[in-house]
Amino acid sequence: MSKQDRFLVFRYYSQAEAPNRTYQERTVFYGWTDHKSVLKAFLAQRDRSKYVTRKIPIDEAEEIAMHGNLEKIDEEERRIDFIQLQSSVTKETVTLFMTSYEMQETEKNIQSYFRHLSSIDPNEQLDGTDTIRLMNLFLNIEEKYGAALDYIGFRPSEIDAVFDDADDSFTMVDQIDQSYSDRENRYLHRPKGVRMLLDDYSKVIYSLESFVRAMKRDL
């Protein structure tokens, strides 16, 4: 491959995925790479029907970005890179190709998902009376058990709402964003948000499986 080429990758959303968008609106820029081997590895892990690629000269890409037509084709956050994740099942370490931007959003989605699981009624099947009864049980639990639940991240959002406490998922979002804004953290091939996350439980929920679950729509 000539070093003068840049490969652009676009996420194509089918009409079923985005029924209210035009064809142009359903084709969204995803990321770029200057290496054909990286492009092949990325596409091998994705559904090819969901992605469209285009090759253009690097100087043309830089010219387009410079004039503000599509700045993203030169943004470092949109460069296709990789991270290494361990499977929680096989313990095997797997390389997953993605952009820093996608990684950042995936981390937020994982944190949000596990935060939702700590709800008293995550499936929204209880009526108000049952919810209040469970909230009272939770509030009157022995302190040592309450502390243990808090440490592992079981912090029901319903309790926060009653006491008008801030939802700590927003704090996690801020922590993740701060980590990704750190230039020294940019080239580490692991989830970058871990560096700034404050709670122990929020650092141990990342695995190959949790990433795949959060990314399944785009894989």
C-alpha positions as a Markdown table, in Angstrom:
| # | Residue | x | y | z |
|---|---|---|---|---|
| 1 | Met | 0.0 | 0.0 | 0.0 |
| 2 | Ser | 1.2 | 3.4 | -0.8 |
| 3 | Lys | 1.9 | 5.5 | 2.2 |
| 4 | Gln | 0.1 | 8.4 | 0.4 |
| 5 | Asp | -3.3 | 6.7 | 0.8 |
| 6 | Arg | -5.9 | 7.3 | 3.5 |
| 7 | Phe | -8.8 | 4.9 | 4.0 |
| 8 | Leu | -12.1 | 6.5 | 5.1 |
| 9 | Val | -14.7 | 4.4 | 6.8 |
| 10 | Phe | -18.4 | 5.3 | 6.9 |
| 11 | Arg | -21.1 | 3.6 | 9.0 |
| 12 | Tyr | -24.1 | 2.9 | 6.8 |
| 13 | Tyr | -27.4 | 2.6 | 8.6 |
| 14 | Ser | -30.0 | 0.5 | 6.7 |
| 15 | Gln | -33.5 | 1.8 | 6.3 |
| 16 | Ala | -34.7 | -0.6 | 8.9 |
| 17 | Glu | -32.1 | 0.9 | 11.4 |
| 18 | Ala | -33.0 | 4.5 | 10.6 |
| 19 | Pro | -36.4 | 4.5 | 8.8 |
| 20 | Asn | -36.8 | 8.3 | 9.1 |
| 21 | Arg | -33.5 | 9.3 | 7.5 |
| 22 | Thr | -32.5 | 9.8 | 3.9 |
| 23 | Tyr | -29.8 | 7.7 | 2.3 |
| 24 | Gln | -27.3 | 10.6 | 2.7 |
| 25 | Glu | -28.3 | 10.9 | 6.4 |
| 26 | Arg | -27.9 | 7.2 | 6.9 |
| 27 | Thr | -24.2 | 7.2 | 5.8 |
| 28 | Val | -22.2 | 8.7 | 8.6 |
| 29 | Phe | -18.4 | 9.1 | 8.8 |
| 30 | Tyr | -16.9 | 6.6 | 11.3 |
| 31 | Gly | -13.1 | 6.9 | 11.1 |
| 32 | Trp | -9.9 | 6.6 | 9.1 |
| 33 | Thr | -6.6 | 4.8 | 8.8 |
| 34 | Asp | -3.5 | 5.2 | 6.7 |
| 35 | His | -2.8 | 1.4 | 6.8 |
| 36 | Lys | -4.7 | -1.1 | 4.7 |
| 37 | Ser | -3.8 | -3.9 | 7.2 |
| 38 | Val | -5.6 | -2.0 | 9.9 |
| 39 | Leu | -8.6 | -1.5 | 7.7 |
| 40 | Lys | -8.8 | -5.2 | 6.9 |
| 41 | Ala | -8.5 | -6.2 | 10.5 |
| 42 | Phe | -11.3 | -3.7 | 11.4 |
| 43 | Leu | -13.6 | -5.0 | 8.7 |
| 44 | Ala | -13.0 | -8.6 | 9.7 |
| 45 | Gln | -14.5 | -7.8 | 13.1 |
| 46 | Arg | -17.6 | -6.0 | 11.7 |
| 47 | Asp | -20.6 | -6.7 | 9.5 |
| 48 | Arg | -19.4 | -5.5 | 6.1 |
| 49 | Ser | -22.9 | -4.5 | 5.1 |
| 50 | Lys | -22.8 | -1.8 | 7.8 |
| 51 | Tyr | -19.6 | -0.1 | 6.5 |
| 52 | Val | -18.6 | 1.7 | 3.4 |
| 53 | Thr | -14.9 | 2.5 | 2.6 |
| 54 | Arg | -13.2 | 5.0 | 0.4 |
| 55 | Lys | -9.6 | 5.5 | -0.5 |
| 56 | Ile | -8.2 | 9.0 | -1.1 |
| 57 | Pro | -4.7 | 10.6 | -1.2 |
| 58 | Ile | -3.6 | 11.8 | 2.2 |
| 59 | Asp | -2.9 | 15.2 | 1.0 |
| 60 | Glu | -6.4 | 15.4 | -0.4 |
| 61 | Ala | -7.8 | 14.3 | 3.0 |
| 62 | Glu | -5.7 | 17.0 | 4.8 |
| 63 | Glu | -6.9 | 19.6 | 2.3 |
| 64 | Ile | -10.5 | 18.7 | 2.9 |
| 65 | Ala | -10.1 | 18.8 | 6.6 |
| 66 | Met | -8.2 | 22.1 | 6.5 |
| 67 | His | -11.0 | 23.8 | 4.7 |
| 68 | Gly | -13.6 | 22.5 | 7.1 |
| 69 | Asn | -15.5 | 20.3 | 4.7 |
| 70 | Leu | -15.0 | 17.2 | 6.8 |
| 71 | Glu | -12.6 | 17.9 | 9.6 |
| 72 | Lys | -13.2 | 14.4 | 11.1 |
| 73 | Ile | -11.1 | 12.7 | 8.4 |
| 74 | Asp | -8.0 | 14.1 | 10.1 |
| 75 | Glu | -9.0 | 14.0 | 13.8 |
| 76 | Glu | -6.9 | 11.7 | 16.0 |
| 77 | Glu | -10.0 | 10.6 | 17.9 |
| 78 | Arg | -11.3 | 9.1 | 14.6 |
| 79 | Arg | -8.2 | 7.2 | 13.7 |
| 80 | Ile | -8.8 | 3.5 | 13.8 |
| 81 | Asp | -6.7 | 2.0 | 16.6 |
| 82 | Phe | -7.0 | -1.0 | 18.8 |
| 83 | Ile | -7.4 | -2.1 | 22.4 |
| 84 | Gln | -6.8 | -5.4 | 24.1 |
| 85 | Leu | -9.6 | -6.9 | 26.2 |
| 86 | Gln | -9.7 | -10.0 | 28.3 |
| 87 | Ser | -12.6 | -12.4 | 27.9 |
| 88 | Ser | -14.4 | -13.0 | 31.2 |
| 89 | Val | -15.2 | -16.5 | 30.0 |
| 90 | Thr | -12.0 | -17.9 | 28.4 |
| 91 | Lys | -9.5 | -15.4 | 30.0 |
| 92 | Glu | -8.1 | -15.0 | 26.5 |
| 93 | Thr | -6.8 | -11.5 | 25.5 |
| 94 | Val | -8.4 | -10.3 | 22.3 |
| 95 | Thr | -7.5 | -7.3 | 20.1 |
| 96 | Leu | -10.5 | -5.2 | 19.2 |
| 97 | Phe | -10.1 | -2.5 | 16.5 |
| 98 | Met | -12.0 | 0.7 | 17.0 |
| 99 | Thr | -11.6 | 4.5 | 17.2 |
| 100 | Ser | -10.9 | 6.4 | 20.4 |
| 101 | Tyr | -14.2 | 8.1 | 20.0 |
| 102 | Glu | -16.1 | 4.8 | 19.8 |
| 103 | Met | -14.2 | 3.5 | 22.8 |
| 104 | Gln | -15.1 | 6.5 | 24.8 |
| 105 | Glu | -18.8 | 6.2 | 24.0 |
| 106 | Thr | -18.7 | 2.4 | 24.6 |
| 107 | Glu | -17.2 | 3.0 | 28.1 |
| 108 | Lys | -20.1 | 5.3 | 28.9 |
| 109 | Asn | -22.6 | 2.8 | 27.7 |
| 110 | Ile | -21.1 | 0.0 | 29.8 |
| 111 | Gln | -21.1 | 2.2 | 32.9 |
| 112 | Ser | -24.7 | 3.2 | 32.2 |
| 113 | Tyr | -25.8 | -0.4 | 31.7 |
| 114 | Phe | -24.4 | -1.6 | 35.0 |
| 115 | Arg | -25.8 | 1.4 | 36.7 |
| 116 | His | -29.2 | 0.5 | 35.4 |
| 117 | Leu | -28.8 | -3.1 | 36.7 |
| 118 | Ser | -28.5 | -1.7 | 40.3 |
| 119 | Ser | -32.1 | -0.3 | 40.0 |
| 120 | Ile | -34.6 | -1.7 | 42.4 |
| 121 | Asp | -36.8 | -2.4 | 39.4 |
| 122 | Pro | -34.5 | -2.7 | 36.4 |
| 123 | Asn | -37.2 | -4.3 | 34.2 |
| 124 | Glu | -40.0 | -1.9 | 35.3 |
| 125 | Gln | -42.3 | -4.7 | 36.4 |
| 126 | Leu | -43.2 | -3.5 | 39.9 |
| 127 | Asp | -46.1 | -1.2 | 40.9 |
| 128 | Gly | -45.5 | 1.8 | 43.1 |
| 129 | Thr | -46.4 | 0.0 | 46.3 |
| 130 | Asp | -43.9 | -2.8 | 45.7 |
| 131 | Thr | -41.2 | -0.3 | 44.7 |
| 132 | Ile | -41.7 | 1.6 | 47.9 |
| 133 | Arg | -41.6 | -1.6 | 50.0 |
| 134 | Leu | -38.3 | -2.6 | 48.5 |
| 135 | Met | -36.9 | 0.9 | 48.9 |
| 136 | Asn | -37.8 | 0.7 | 52.6 |
| 137 | Leu | -36.1 | -2.7 | 53.0 |
| 138 | Phe | -33.0 | -1.3 | 51.3 |
| 139 | Leu | -32.9 | 1.8 | 53.5 |
| 140 | Asn | -33.2 | -0.3 | 56.7 |
| 141 | Ile | -30.6 | -3.0 | 55.8 |
| 142 | Glu | -27.8 | -3.5 | 58.3 |
| 143 | Glu | -25.0 | -1.0 | 57.8 |
| 144 | Lys | -22.3 | -3.6 | 57.0 |
| 145 | Tyr | -24.4 | -5.1 | 54.2 |
| 146 | Gly | -25.3 | -1.6 | 52.9 |
| 147 | Ala | -21.6 | -0.8 | 52.8 |
| 148 | Ala | -20.8 | -4.0 | 50.9 |
| 149 | Leu | -23.6 | -3.3 | 48.4 |
| 150 | Asp | -22.3 | 0.3 | 47.9 |
| 151 | Tyr | -18.7 | -1.0 | 47.4 |
| 152 | Ile | -19.8 | -3.3 | 44.6 |
| 153 | Gly | -21.8 | -0.6 | 42.9 |
| 154 | Phe | -25.4 | -1.5 | 43.9 |
| 155 | Arg | -26.7 | 2.0 | 44.3 |
| 156 | Pro | -30.4 | 2.1 | 43.3 |
| 157 | Ser | -31.3 | 5.2 | 41.4 |
| 158 | Glu | -34.7 | 5.3 | 43.1 |
| 159 | Ile | -32.9 | 6.0 | 46.4 |
| 160 | Asp | -30.9 | 8.8 | 44.9 |
| 161 | Ala | -34.2 | 10.3 | 43.5 |
| 162 | Val | -35.9 | 10.2 | 46.9 |
| 163 | Phe | -33.0 | 12.0 | 48.6 |
| 164 | Asp | -32.4 | 14.3 | 45.6 |
| 165 | Asp | -28.8 | 13.0 | 45.3 |
| 166 | Ala | -26.9 | 13.5 | 42.1 |
| 167 | Asp | -26.8 | 10.4 | 39.8 |
| 168 | Asp | -23.3 | 9.1 | 40.0 |
| 169 | Ser | -23.4 | 8.0 | 36.4 |
| 170 | Phe | -22.9 | 11.6 | 35.4 |
| 171 | Thr | -19.8 | 11.7 | 37.6 |
| 172 | Met | -18.5 | 8.6 | 35.8 |
| 173 | Val | -19.2 | 10.3 | 32.4 |
| 174 | Asp | -17.1 | 13.3 | 33.5 |
| 175 | Gln | -14.3 | 11.0 | 34.7 |
| 176 | Ile | -14.3 | 9.1 | 31.4 |
| 177 | Asp | -14.3 | 12.3 | 29.3 |
| 178 | Gln | -11.4 | 13.7 | 31.4 |
| 179 | Ser | -9.4 | 10.6 | 30.8 |
| 180 | Tyr | -9.9 | 10.8 | 27.1 |
| 181 | Ser | -8.9 | 14.5 | 27.0 |
| 182 | Asp | -5.5 | 13.6 | 28.5 |
| 183 | Arg | -3.1 | 13.5 | 25.6 |
| 184 | Glu | -0.6 | 11.3 | 27.5 |
| 185 | Asn | -3.4 | 8.7 | 27.8 |
| 186 | Arg | -4.1 | 8.7 | 24.1 |
| 187 | Tyr | -2.0 | 5.8 | 22.9 |
| 188 | Leu | -2.5 | 3.3 | 25.7 |
| 189 | His | -4.1 | 0.2 | 24.2 |
| 190 | Arg | -6.7 | -0.4 | 26.9 |
| 191 | Pro | -9.9 | 1.3 | 28.0 |
| 192 | Lys | -8.7 | 4.8 | 28.8 |
| 193 | Gly | -11.5 | 5.8 | 31.3 |
| 194 | Val | -10.1 | 3.4 | 33.9 |
| 195 | Arg | -7.3 | 5.8 | 34.6 |
| 196 | Met | -9.7 | 8.4 | 36.0 |
| 197 | Leu | -12.6 | 6.3 | 37.4 |
| 198 | Leu | -12.8 | 6.7 | 41.2 |
| 199 | Asp | -14.8 | 3.7 | 42.3 |
| 200 | Asp | -13.2 | 0.2 | 42.3 |
| 201 | Tyr | -16.4 | -1.5 | 41.0 |
| 202 | Ser | -16.4 | 0.7 | 37.9 |
| 203 | Lys | -12.9 | -0.5 | 36.9 |
| 204 | Val | -13.6 | -4.2 | 36.9 |
| 205 | Ile | -16.7 | -4.4 | 34.7 |
| 206 | Tyr | -14.8 | -4.1 | 31.5 |
| 207 | Ser | -14.3 | -7.3 | 29.5 |
| 208 | Leu | -14.5 | -8.4 | 25.9 |
| 209 | Glu | -18.1 | -9.5 | 26.5 |
| 210 | Ser | -19.1 | -6.1 | 28.0 |
| 211 | Phe | -17.6 | -4.3 | 25.1 |
| 212 | Val | -19.3 | -6.6 | 22.5 |
| 213 | Arg | -22.6 | -6.2 | 24.3 |
| 214 | Ala | -22.4 | -2.4 | 24.2 |
| 215 | Met | -21.2 | -2.3 | 20.6 |
| 216 | Lys | -23.4 | -5.1 | 19.1 |
| 217 | Arg | -25.4 | -2.7 | 17.0 |
| 218 | Asp | -22.3 | -1.6 | 15.2 |
| 219 | Leu | -20.5 | -5.0 | 14.9 |
